[in-house]
Structures are given as C-alpha cells and as structure tokens.
Amino acid sequence: MAEYRVLLVDDEEEFVSALSERLELRGIEVDSALNGEDALAIMVEKTFEVVILDLMMPGLGGLEVLKQIKSAHPNTQVILLTGHGATKEGIEGMRLGAFDYLIKPVDIEEMLEKMKAAARTVGTG
Amino acid sequence: MKMSGIWQKFRQVMPKGLKDFPNYGEGVERYNLLRKNFVLIVCATAIIPLLLMAVINYYQYQSVLKEEIVNPLRRLITTTKHSLELFLSERESTLRLLIRERTFEELSSQARLNFIFQSLKAEFPEFVDLGLIDASGLQRSYSGPYELKGKNYKNQDWFQEVQLRGVYVSDVFLGYRKFPHFVIAIKRDTVEGDFYVLRATIDTEKFNELISTISLKPGSDVFLIDRDGILQTPSRHHGSVLEKVTFPIPPMSLEAVIGQTKDHHGEHLFGYAYLQQAAFILVLIKEPGEVMAGWFTLKIELLLLLVVSVAVIVIVSLRTTGLLVDRIKEADQKRESLYAEMEHTGKLASLGRLAAGVAHEINNPLAIINEKAGLLKDLVDLSKKYHDRKKLMEQADSILRSVSRCREITHRLLGFAKRMDVKVETIYLNELLQEVLGFLEKEAFHRSVMVSLNLAPDLGPIAHDRGQLQQVFLNIINNAFDAVEDGGNITITTKESDADPGTVEVAFADDGRGIHPNDLKHIFDPFYSSGKEQGTGLGLSISYGIVAKCGGDIRVESEVGKGSTFTVVLPQKCTMA
C-alpha cells in the first residue's frame, strides 16, 4: 500500500505528530522533521517522493529549504503549507518549483489528493 | 541686530492674539480675535498716515491762504498808515517851517498871516484856519472862517500839552460848522525864554479821501479811531464820525496786526496799526470774501475726502480680513480633517496588522486542533472496538466544524488586513457586498434586521480598490444598522446605471428614522455627527473621499421617519492616479 514516501516538515511538533499518524493510518510512509536543517539531513539518507513543507519556520526558512531540496533532489515534489495571509510566499514558492500549496488548517482529503498527484508525477517522471 | 530690536519692540505693542496665534483663544473666538486684530492693525497702519497727511495738508493750505489773504491786508494797512503819517507829518512840517521861517512879528500881523494862510491854502486846501497864540494863551492873529482873534486858550488842555511837548495833534471834533476836523499846534521858543504857538485846523476830508482810495471793495471797512474808540473818519458799518465803535480797542502796535474777530455778522478779518504822530488807530475790517469761502470749501472737501478714505479703508480691510481669516479657518479645518483622516487610516492600518498577527497566531493551534480531531476521527473510524463510535464521530465532526468556522474568521481577518494597502484590482461588486455582509451577519441575526439583496446577476467586473470599497460599504451598512429599529429592513440593490452605461450603482435603502434636512446638508462634512451615537463623524466623510477620488459619487435621499437611501455611484474603473 505504500506507494510513496512523505517527509513532513513543520516546527509545530503536535501538528507533525498528529498529521503523520493520520497519514500512516492511511498507509502512507511518513517521516517528519521539526526544522529545515533536520529535514535536509534526513533527505541525505532517505529518498522521498513528496515533501510537505511549512513555509513559516524558525531557523532556515521554508523558501530556503525548498531551494535546497529542489537543487539536491530535483525529483522530489514539494507541497507547501502556508497561512492564508502568506500568499506572496506561496506564489514565490511555486515560482521556485513547488508542486502545489495547501492552506492551513489543512483538509486531509485535499492533502491526500495533492500528494497523490505529486507522487504520480514522480512515478511517471 | 537693529532690525530684530525693532521687531522686538513691535512685538511688545502687538495685540496678544496676533503674536500668539494660533495658540491664543479657543475655537471660533480665536478667529474672531484674529479678525479683530487684523482689522485694527490694517486700519491703524492705513488711517494714521492718512490723518497725518490730512492735518499737514490742512496747515499747509492754511498757511498758503494766510499768505494770500493776510499779507496783502498787512501791506494795505502799512501803506495806508504810512500815507496817513506822511500826510500828518507833511502838515506838521509845513507849520514847523512856517513858525521857524517867519518872525513872531510877521505871524502876529493879521495882514501877513492872511497872506501866509492864502498861500498855504493854495498849496494845502485842507487847511481850514491858521492862528498865532502867544505864551499867555491869547490868540494874537487869526486867519480863517471864524472870529477867534482875541480868544484865550490858556486853560485848555491842548495848550498845556503843546507847552510841554512842543507839538500837539488833536482828536477829530466837530467845529462850529459841524464838519469834522482836527488841530495841529506847534510851539516855538524865543531867545528871550518866551514862546508862541502856531495853531492850524485841518479838514479831515482829506483823511477820508486817503483812506477811501485804498479800499473801495465791498465788504471792506477802513477807518480811523482814537484811543478811546471814537471814530475819526466815517465807517461803512461801524458808525459815523465821533461815534464810539463797538469793538474793544486793540493793544498798541505800530506794526500792522491782522487777526480775526467775530460779531453777529459772522467772522471778520480785523487789521489795525497805530499811527506814529497822533493818537489814531487805523482799523481795517474785512468780511471774509471769496478766498475765505474757498478755504471753507477746501476744508469741507478735505474732511469729505478723509471720511470717504477712512470708510473705504475700513470696508476694504474688513472685507479682505474676513476673506483672509475665512481662508485660514478653512485651511485649518482641512488640515485638521486631513490629520484625523490620517489618524483614522493609521488606526485602521494598525488594526489590520493586529488582525493579521492574530490570524497567523491562531492558525497554528487551529491546525493542531484540526489534525488532532482528524486523527481522533480516523482512529475511531478505523477501530471497531468503540461502542459509542457514532457519538464520538459526532463530537469530532463538531470540533472540525468549529475549526472550519475559525478558519473562515481568520481568513476574513487576513483579507481585511491585506486590503489596507491601496491597490486597484478587478472586483465583482456582488461578491464584495456579500463578503462585507459576512461581517454583519451576526448583528443582523441578533437584532432581527432583515437584509435583502437585490443584486443584478449580470453585473460585470469593475476596477477599484477592494479594501477601500469594503470600507465604504461597511460604513454605509453600519450606518443603516444604526438607523433602523430591531426588526427593520435594509435592502441592497446593485445595477448598472441607466443614465451612464458602464457606471455601477449600489443603493442601500433602510426604513430607519431618516435624516433631518438640516443634517443632510452636512452629512459628508468631516466631524459632523448627528450626535445620537458616538462616532468620529468621519465615516461618511472618508467614504465620500474614497468614492470621489475614483470619480464616483454618493447620493443621499432621506425622509425623517421613513428611512434613507444611500446610493454609491462607481465608474467602471477607478480614475485615481
């Protein structure tokens, strides 16, 4: 059932844990990181089809992490998480090569759909 | 340094309201004070030099006129005086010559004296008689029309005086023949220590001739008086010979003196001079003639000019000051309303930032709640072991619905905040109105206010600033909410303008209490509030500003007790630069 692997990057631990559990319940293999640095470190060891990346993070910002992921792992699709007011960053992220974006709080079905679509492009590509 | 010193001095005398403006006084009083002081200063600076000039002019004219009137008079008096004096001294000298050249014997001989008198009269016809009086006062010889030979003058005053002084000129008197004449007597001392006197009577007719030749102008009166004020020559208006004049005797002066007197005829020019030899005073009285009349008109004209100028200055300064102060007032008001608008906008902007911050902060815990509730639901859903799973699912769903509602709220807040930045974008008015109404749904619900939408379904997009239009609509709808009773009705209609295609009209009609016509006139004025509710009084002013800036308009129709309709007219595209 594990069609693709997902890396969840968000600084809110509670959010990450709950969301990864929900995704795992749906048979998706999920890793998580609480900041950009950790995420990049994990990605060196493991390959992910999809990265769910929060744009608003302390330390290495979301857009910076996105840039590094796209340069190191061009085959990995990144879906951005934004607040509603942060459309500017969202647009910038899309320009930098993100696959899609989701507005917090996220609707799980919408998220699954987008992840599926992203994974499909990786699979075919 | 010097200039600043002068300025400091000036500031000390400056009215308080002027130098301390605009800190001095309050509100309307402040402008009234400014107006008053401006008028005072302008009037003072204009009128004081004017008055000075008028006074200087007055005195200059006066002195010129004096030259013109007084000096000829003075000359006239002086010449007349001289000719009179000359006349007297000539007669005196003639007698002196006679008494010196002829011996006592010769003069006391009646026949000789007759001869001498004849030749004298041939030369000077005004001599009336001639006689010789010896030291005892006896008239030794006499030549003339009267029988005076043998008359003794010993005890008469004039004889005493001629003994004392050597010469005597009498006042004018009427003689036996009732015509005015006067007497000249000259004394001669003999070597023996004795003396004798030559006495002649002179007709004053010659005096009159001398005087009348100098001034024949009507209105002039020239005559001689003695020191008791007895007329020596006839006058035109002051009595005939030997009558007493009515005016007081002027003080002694050999020089001609010109003055002014007043009597029941009005003002007169009064000139006089004392004659040297005799106790005569030459008097000239002149009625103020044409020149004086000219002076009078000039005075009136000068006064008239002054009054008119002052009136013009006062009126002009009042008007210009009024205009100026009104302008200042207007500028002050504009500035104040601008400040208030800026403050208001600033408040809104910071409110927007606050809202954005709150929305962001709330979003994170909201996301957690969302995921936790979702997980809860997932767990219950996947597991079979819960008896109450239906109830649990319901709870989780309820949480999720609440999260969803919260998300709506934060979205709206963020949208509101974002729209603080002015930006023209494509807007669907109907959607925008519904968004705005979203803010007021709760209030409408609580107060049972019925908001009906009557939106033109095919209304095209317009290009405007979303945030500002939201502000305008929110404002007008808020006002409508304030105006209606609980359970009232508000109808919002959108349509394309019939008169001007491409222009869109949004009408907000309520059935509230309406606006009084007096208030209606000021409804878009800054700070104007009906006073029934608290408010900045800026809402409609700012709204109007926003709409007008884009080339639009807000129209109001209202009837007290029936309700109001605000119609916002918007062009297709905001023309704001």
Chai-1 contact restraints between the chains, C-beta under 6 A:
chainA,res_idxA,chainB,res_idxB,connection_type,confidence,min_distance_angstrom,max_distance_angstrom,comment,restraint_id
A,E12,B,N364,contact,1.0,0.0,6.0,A-B,restraint_1
A,E14,B,I368,contact,1.0,0.0,6.0,A-B,restraint_2
A,F15,B,A367,contact,1.0,0.0,6.0,A-B,restraint_3
A,F15,B,I368,contact,1.0,0.0,6.0,A-B,restraint_4
A,F15,B,E371,contact,1.0,0.0,6.0,A-B,restraint_5
A,A18,B,E371,contact,1.0,0.0,6.0,A-B,restraint_6
A,A18,B,K372,contact,1.0,0.0,6.0,A-B,restraint_7
A,A18,B,L375,contact,1.0,0.0,6.0,A-B,restraint_8
A,L19,B,E371,contact,1.0,0.0,6.0,A-B,restraint_9
A,E21,B,L375,contact,1.0,0.0,6.0,A-B,restraint_10
A,R22,B,G374,contact,1.0,0.0,6.0,A-B,restraint_11
A,R22,B,L375,contact,1.0,0.0,6.0,A-B,restraint_12
A,R22,B,D378,contact,1.0,0.0,6.0,A-B,restraint_13
A,L25,B,D378,contact,1.0,0.0,6.0,A-B,restraint_14
A,G83,B,H360,contact,1.0,0.0,6.0,A-B,restraint_15
A,G83,B,N363,contact,1.0,0.0,6.0,A-B,restraint_16
A,H84,B,H411,contact,1.0,0.0,6.0,A-B,restraint_17
A,H84,B,L414,contact,1.0,0.0,6.0,A-B,restraint_18
A,G85,B,A356,contact,1.0,0.0,6.0,A-B,restraint_19
A,G85,B,L414,contact,1.0,0.0,6.0,A-B,restraint_20
A,K104,B,N363,contact,1.0,0.0,6.0,A-B,restraint_21
A,K104,B,A367,contact,1.0,0.0,6.0,A-B,restraint_22
A,P105,B,L366,contact,1.0,0.0,6.0,A-B,restraint_23
A,P105,B,A367,contact,1.0,0.0,6.0,A-B,restraint_24
A,P105,B,N370,contact,1.0,0.0,6.0,A-B,restraint_25
A,P105,B,V403,contact,1.0,0.0,6.0,A-B,restraint_26
A,P105,B,R407,contact,1.0,0.0,6.0,A-B,restraint_27
A,I108,B,G374,contact,1.0,0.0,6.0,A-B,restraint_28
